[in-house]
Amino acid sequence: MVRQSNIPDYLHVNSMKPLGRNHWFRDGDARFDPDNIVISSREANLTIIIEKTTGHVVWRLGPTYPPTPKGPRRLPSIIDQVSGQHDPHLIPEGLAGAGNLLMFDNQGEAGFPSARLKVFPGSHALEIDPVKQQIVWEYTGSDSDAPEWTFYSSFISDARRLPNGNTFINEGMNGRFFQITPAGEIIWEYVSPYFGPQPFGPAGKKVQSNVVYRAQPVPYDWTPPGTRRGERAVVPPDPATFRVPTER
């Protein structure tokens, strides 16, 4: 089957990195050799692992997926769709879910033909068992008791597992970083206040935006000595009663 595209950058590879040490390889699965390369093609809704010594594709996710099951999703689940994904990588050893594939599933328009997206869009963070090719954990806006569109970035973005078992997410389109528990509770959140001109307006018009392509959490001991650091809990206000004081 031949599929044509009017997009010159019809694959748009947005991520490429070695797999790193993992238990799959130690257990005898040569596809997951630490030196093999995982590649993400955003436009094709395709994630592949390339054998470094031969250049052969030894593992693939997409670009076609089985039909979405009816009813609520129960994990583990089949992978029914991924669209416009970023930053697929194996969770490093020593972290919860080590060896599983973690990715930011943007749910942005992509694919040949284009993936069918929801009326009310929302992105997903997906943790995938790469051998069974099943979703074993996921996060959407609804996991924080909010509409799915409250967590959405149709392009850029990434997600990383943290040493405490939580997940750090960069909702890049909105310059928003937050940390969630496995149950989806948001326990830390930051929105970048740094805006600058970006070509995201009509016909490439420059507009002001705080987009962040990728964010990387680092430990406290990575920061230079003498740097102010610490954490202080912030109690969220009740939206029903909160009011901004006005000057009289």
C-alpha positions as a Markdown table, in Angstrom:
| # | Residue | x | y | z |
|---|---|---|---|---|
| 1 | Met | 0.0 | 0.0 | 0.0 |
| 2 | Val | 1.3 | 3.4 | -1.0 |
| 3 | Arg | 0.1 | 6.5 | 1.0 |
| 4 | Gln | 0.9 | 10.0 | -0.3 |
| 5 | Ser | 1.5 | 13.1 | 1.8 |
| 6 | Asn | 1.7 | 16.8 | 1.1 |
| 7 | Ile | 4.0 | 17.2 | 4.1 |
| 8 | Pro | 7.7 | 17.4 | 3.2 |
| 9 | Asp | 8.7 | 16.4 | 6.8 |
| 10 | Tyr | 6.3 | 13.4 | 6.5 |
| 11 | Leu | 7.9 | 11.4 | 9.3 |
| 12 | His | 9.1 | 14.3 | 11.6 |
| 13 | Val | 11.4 | 12.3 | 13.9 |
| 14 | Asn | 11.2 | 14.1 | 17.2 |
| 15 | Ser | 13.1 | 11.8 | 19.5 |
| 16 | Met | 16.0 | 9.3 | 19.2 |
| 17 | Lys | 18.0 | 7.8 | 22.0 |
| 18 | Pro | 19.6 | 4.5 | 23.1 |
| 19 | Leu | 17.4 | 2.2 | 25.2 |
| 20 | Gly | 19.9 | 1.9 | 28.1 |
| 21 | Arg | 20.2 | -0.9 | 30.6 |
| 22 | Asn | 17.0 | -2.9 | 31.1 |
| 23 | His | 15.7 | -6.2 | 32.4 |
| 24 | Trp | 14.2 | -7.3 | 29.1 |
| 25 | Phe | 17.7 | -7.7 | 27.6 |
| 26 | Arg | 19.1 | -9.4 | 30.7 |
| 27 | Asp | 16.2 | -11.9 | 30.5 |
| 28 | Gly | 17.2 | -12.8 | 26.9 |
| 29 | Asp | 15.2 | -10.5 | 24.6 |
| 30 | Ala | 17.8 | -9.2 | 22.1 |
| 31 | Arg | 15.4 | -6.6 | 20.8 |
| 32 | Phe | 16.1 | -4.5 | 23.9 |
| 33 | Asp | 19.9 | -4.4 | 23.6 |
| 34 | Pro | 20.9 | -1.3 | 25.6 |
| 35 | Asp | 22.7 | 0.1 | 22.5 |
| 36 | Asn | 19.6 | -0.2 | 20.3 |
| 37 | Ile | 17.8 | 3.0 | 19.4 |
| 38 | Val | 14.2 | 4.0 | 20.1 |
| 39 | Ile | 12.9 | 6.5 | 17.5 |
| 40 | Ser | 9.6 | 8.5 | 17.6 |
| 41 | Ser | 8.0 | 9.6 | 14.3 |
| 42 | Arg | 5.4 | 12.3 | 15.3 |
| 43 | Glu | 3.7 | 12.6 | 11.9 |
| 44 | Ala | 3.4 | 8.9 | 11.3 |
| 45 | Asn | 2.2 | 7.9 | 14.8 |
| 46 | Leu | 5.0 | 5.4 | 14.9 |
| 47 | Thr | 7.6 | 4.4 | 17.5 |
| 48 | Ile | 10.3 | 1.9 | 16.6 |
| 49 | Ile | 13.4 | 0.3 | 18.0 |
| 50 | Ile | 16.3 | 0.0 | 15.5 |
| 51 | Glu | 19.0 | -2.6 | 16.0 |
| 52 | Lys | 22.2 | -0.6 | 16.1 |
| 53 | Thr | 24.4 | -3.2 | 14.5 |
| 54 | Thr | 22.2 | -3.9 | 11.5 |
| 55 | Gly | 19.8 | -0.9 | 11.2 |
| 56 | His | 16.9 | -3.3 | 11.2 |
| 57 | Val | 13.6 | -2.5 | 12.9 |
| 58 | Val | 13.2 | -5.1 | 15.7 |
| 59 | Trp | 10.2 | -3.6 | 17.5 |
| 60 | Arg | 7.3 | -1.4 | 16.4 |
| 61 | Leu | 4.3 | 0.4 | 17.8 |
| 62 | Gly | 1.9 | 1.8 | 15.2 |
| 63 | Pro | 1.2 | 3.4 | 12.9 |
| 64 | Thr | -2.1 | 1.3 | 12.8 |
| 65 | Tyr | -3.9 | 0.3 | 16.0 |
| 66 | Pro | -6.8 | -2.1 | 16.8 |
| 67 | Pro | -10.3 | -0.6 | 17.3 |
| 68 | Thr | -11.1 | 1.1 | 20.6 |
| 69 | Pro | -12.9 | -1.3 | 22.9 |
| 70 | Lys | -16.4 | -0.2 | 24.0 |
| 71 | Gly | -16.9 | 0.9 | 27.6 |
| 72 | Pro | -14.5 | 2.3 | 30.2 |
| 73 | Arg | -10.8 | 1.4 | 29.8 |
| 74 | Arg | -9.6 | -1.2 | 32.3 |
| 75 | Leu | -5.8 | -1.7 | 32.7 |
| 76 | Pro | -3.9 | -3.5 | 31.4 |
| 77 | Ser | -5.4 | -2.6 | 28.1 |
| 78 | Ile | -4.7 | -2.8 | 24.4 |
| 79 | Ile | -3.1 | 0.2 | 22.8 |
| 80 | Asp | -6.0 | 1.4 | 20.6 |
| 81 | Gln | -4.4 | 4.7 | 19.4 |
| 82 | Val | -1.4 | 7.0 | 19.8 |
| 83 | Ser | -1.3 | 10.2 | 17.9 |
| 84 | Gly | 1.6 | 12.8 | 17.6 |
| 85 | Gln | 3.6 | 11.2 | 20.5 |
| 86 | His | 6.8 | 12.6 | 22.0 |
| 87 | Asp | 9.7 | 11.4 | 24.1 |
| 88 | Pro | 9.1 | 7.6 | 24.2 |
| 89 | His | 11.8 | 6.0 | 26.3 |
| 90 | Leu | 12.3 | 3.0 | 28.6 |
| 91 | Ile | 11.9 | 3.9 | 32.3 |
| 92 | Pro | 15.5 | 3.7 | 33.8 |
| 93 | Glu | 16.4 | 0.9 | 36.2 |
| 94 | Gly | 15.8 | 1.7 | 39.8 |
| 95 | Leu | 12.5 | 3.5 | 39.2 |
| 96 | Ala | 9.0 | 2.3 | 39.4 |
| 97 | Gly | 8.0 | 0.6 | 36.2 |
| 98 | Ala | 11.6 | 0.1 | 35.1 |
| 99 | Gly | 11.8 | -1.3 | 31.5 |
| 100 | Asn | 8.4 | -0.1 | 30.5 |
| 101 | Leu | 8.0 | 2.4 | 27.7 |
| 102 | Leu | 6.8 | 5.9 | 28.9 |
| 103 | Met | 5.6 | 8.4 | 26.4 |
| 104 | Phe | 3.6 | 11.7 | 26.1 |
| 105 | Asp | 0.7 | 10.8 | 23.8 |
| 106 | Asn | -0.2 | 14.3 | 22.6 |
| 107 | Gln | -3.4 | 13.4 | 20.8 |
| 108 | Gly | -2.5 | 16.0 | 18.2 |
| 109 | Glu | -3.5 | 15.7 | 14.6 |
| 110 | Ala | -1.1 | 13.2 | 12.9 |
| 111 | Gly | -1.1 | 10.0 | 10.9 |
| 112 | Phe | -1.7 | 8.9 | 7.3 |
| 113 | Pro | -4.7 | 9.0 | 7.2 |
| 114 | Ser | -5.1 | 11.3 | 10.2 |
| 115 | Ala | -6.1 | 9.7 | 13.5 |
| 116 | Arg | -9.7 | 10.2 | 14.6 |
| 117 | Leu | -9.5 | 12.6 | 17.6 |
| 118 | Lys | -12.1 | 13.3 | 20.2 |
| 119 | Val | -14.5 | 16.3 | 20.2 |
| 120 | Phe | -13.1 | 17.3 | 23.6 |
| 121 | Pro | -9.4 | 16.6 | 23.2 |
| 122 | Gly | -7.0 | 15.7 | 25.9 |
| 123 | Ser | -3.4 | 14.3 | 26.0 |
| 124 | His | -2.3 | 11.1 | 27.7 |
| 125 | Ala | 0.8 | 10.0 | 29.5 |
| 126 | Leu | 1.2 | 6.3 | 28.7 |
| 127 | Glu | 3.2 | 3.6 | 30.4 |
| 128 | Ile | 3.4 | 0.5 | 28.1 |
| 129 | Asp | 4.7 | -3.0 | 28.6 |
| 130 | Pro | 6.8 | -3.2 | 25.4 |
| 131 | Val | 6.7 | -7.0 | 25.2 |
| 132 | Lys | 3.0 | -7.5 | 25.7 |
| 133 | Gln | 2.3 | -4.1 | 24.0 |
| 134 | Gln | -0.3 | -3.2 | 26.7 |
| 135 | Ile | -1.0 | 0.0 | 28.5 |
| 136 | Val | -0.2 | -0.7 | 32.2 |
| 137 | Trp | -0.7 | 2.9 | 33.5 |
| 138 | Glu | -1.9 | 6.1 | 32.0 |
| 139 | Tyr | -2.8 | 9.7 | 33.0 |
| 140 | Thr | -5.4 | 12.0 | 31.6 |
| 141 | Gly | -7.0 | 15.2 | 32.9 |
| 142 | Ser | -9.9 | 13.1 | 34.2 |
| 143 | Asp | -7.5 | 11.3 | 36.6 |
| 144 | Ser | -7.3 | 14.6 | 38.5 |
| 145 | Asp | -11.1 | 14.9 | 38.6 |
| 146 | Ala | -11.1 | 17.4 | 35.8 |
| 147 | Pro | -12.2 | 17.4 | 32.1 |
| 148 | Glu | -9.8 | 15.7 | 29.8 |
| 149 | Trp | -9.1 | 19.0 | 27.9 |
| 150 | Thr | -7.6 | 20.5 | 31.1 |
| 151 | Phe | -4.5 | 18.4 | 30.2 |
| 152 | Tyr | -3.7 | 18.9 | 26.6 |
| 153 | Ser | -0.7 | 19.7 | 24.4 |
| 154 | Ser | -1.1 | 18.8 | 20.8 |
| 155 | Phe | 2.6 | 19.1 | 20.1 |
| 156 | Ile | 6.0 | 19.1 | 21.9 |
| 157 | Ser | 6.0 | 17.9 | 25.7 |
| 158 | Asp | 7.4 | 15.0 | 27.7 |
| 159 | Ala | 6.9 | 12.8 | 30.8 |
| 160 | Arg | 9.5 | 11.3 | 33.1 |
| 161 | Arg | 9.2 | 8.8 | 36.1 |
| 162 | Leu | 10.7 | 10.2 | 39.3 |
| 163 | Pro | 12.6 | 8.3 | 42.1 |
| 164 | Asn | 9.6 | 8.7 | 44.5 |
| 165 | Gly | 7.4 | 6.8 | 42.1 |
| 166 | Asn | 5.5 | 9.9 | 40.8 |
| 167 | Thr | 5.6 | 11.1 | 37.3 |
| 168 | Phe | 6.8 | 14.5 | 36.1 |
| 169 | Ile | 4.9 | 15.9 | 33.1 |
| 170 | Asn | 5.7 | 18.9 | 30.8 |
| 171 | Glu | 2.5 | 20.1 | 29.1 |
| 172 | Gly | 4.7 | 22.0 | 26.7 |
| 173 | Met | 2.1 | 23.9 | 24.7 |
| 174 | Asn | 1.0 | 25.7 | 27.8 |
| 175 | Gly | 4.4 | 25.9 | 29.5 |
| 176 | Arg | 3.0 | 23.9 | 32.4 |
| 177 | Phe | 5.0 | 21.4 | 34.5 |
| 178 | Phe | 3.4 | 19.2 | 37.2 |
| 179 | Gln | 4.0 | 16.1 | 39.3 |
| 180 | Ile | 1.4 | 13.5 | 39.8 |
| 181 | Thr | 1.1 | 10.4 | 42.0 |
| 182 | Pro | 0.3 | 7.1 | 40.4 |
| 183 | Ala | -3.4 | 7.8 | 41.2 |
| 184 | Gly | -3.3 | 11.1 | 39.3 |
| 185 | Glu | -3.2 | 13.5 | 42.3 |
| 186 | Ile | -1.4 | 16.7 | 41.3 |
| 187 | Ile | 1.1 | 17.4 | 44.2 |
| 188 | Trp | 3.3 | 20.1 | 42.5 |
| 189 | Glu | 2.6 | 22.4 | 39.6 |
| 190 | Tyr | 4.4 | 25.3 | 37.9 |
| 191 | Val | 3.5 | 27.4 | 34.9 |
| 192 | Ser | 6.3 | 29.2 | 33.1 |
| 193 | Pro | 6.0 | 33.0 | 33.3 |
| 194 | Tyr | 8.5 | 33.5 | 30.5 |
| 195 | Phe | 6.8 | 34.5 | 27.3 |
| 196 | Gly | 8.5 | 35.3 | 24.0 |
| 197 | Pro | 7.6 | 35.6 | 20.3 |
| 198 | Gln | 6.7 | 32.3 | 18.6 |
| 199 | Pro | 5.5 | 31.6 | 15.0 |
| 200 | Phe | 2.2 | 30.0 | 16.1 |
| 201 | Gly | -0.2 | 32.7 | 14.7 |
| 202 | Pro | -2.0 | 32.5 | 11.4 |
| 203 | Ala | 0.3 | 32.2 | 8.4 |
| 204 | Gly | 3.3 | 32.1 | 10.8 |
| 205 | Lys | 2.5 | 35.4 | 12.5 |
| 206 | Lys | 4.6 | 36.0 | 15.6 |
| 207 | Val | 2.6 | 35.7 | 18.8 |
| 208 | Gln | 3.6 | 35.6 | 22.5 |
| 209 | Ser | 3.8 | 32.2 | 24.0 |
| 210 | Asn | 5.4 | 30.4 | 27.0 |
| 211 | Val | 5.8 | 27.0 | 25.2 |
| 212 | Val | 8.5 | 24.6 | 26.6 |
| 213 | Tyr | 9.7 | 21.9 | 24.2 |
| 214 | Arg | 11.0 | 19.6 | 26.9 |
| 215 | Ala | 11.6 | 19.8 | 30.6 |
| 216 | Gln | 14.0 | 17.6 | 32.7 |
| 217 | Pro | 13.7 | 17.1 | 36.5 |
| 218 | Val | 17.0 | 17.2 | 38.3 |
| 219 | Pro | 17.9 | 16.3 | 41.9 |
| 220 | Tyr | 18.7 | 19.0 | 44.5 |
| 221 | Asp | 22.3 | 18.1 | 44.7 |
| 222 | Trp | 22.7 | 18.9 | 41.0 |
| 223 | Thr | 22.2 | 22.6 | 41.7 |
| 224 | Pro | 25.3 | 24.8 | 42.5 |
| 225 | Pro | 26.2 | 25.1 | 46.2 |
| 226 | Gly | 24.6 | 28.1 | 47.9 |
| 227 | Thr | 21.5 | 28.0 | 45.6 |
| 228 | Arg | 18.3 | 28.6 | 47.5 |
| 229 | Arg | 16.2 | 25.5 | 47.4 |
| 230 | Gly | 13.4 | 24.0 | 49.3 |
| 231 | Glu | 9.7 | 23.1 | 49.1 |
| 232 | Arg | 6.7 | 24.7 | 50.8 |
| 233 | Ala | 3.2 | 23.3 | 50.6 |
| 234 | Val | 0.6 | 25.6 | 49.0 |
| 235 | Val | -3.0 | 25.0 | 49.8 |
| 236 | Pro | -5.1 | 25.5 | 46.7 |
| 237 | Pro | -8.0 | 28.0 | 47.1 |
| 238 | Asp | -11.6 | 26.9 | 46.8 |
| 239 | Pro | -12.8 | 28.2 | 43.3 |
| 240 | Ala | -16.3 | 28.6 | 44.7 |
| 241 | Thr | -15.3 | 31.1 | 47.4 |
| 242 | Phe | -12.0 | 32.6 | 46.3 |
| 243 | Arg | -12.1 | 36.3 | 45.4 |
| 244 | Val | -9.3 | 38.6 | 44.3 |
| 245 | Pro | -9.2 | 41.7 | 46.6 |
| 246 | Thr | -10.0 | 45.0 | 44.9 |
| 247 | Glu | -8.6 | 48.4 | 45.8 |
| 248 | Arg | -11.2 | 50.9 | 47.1 |
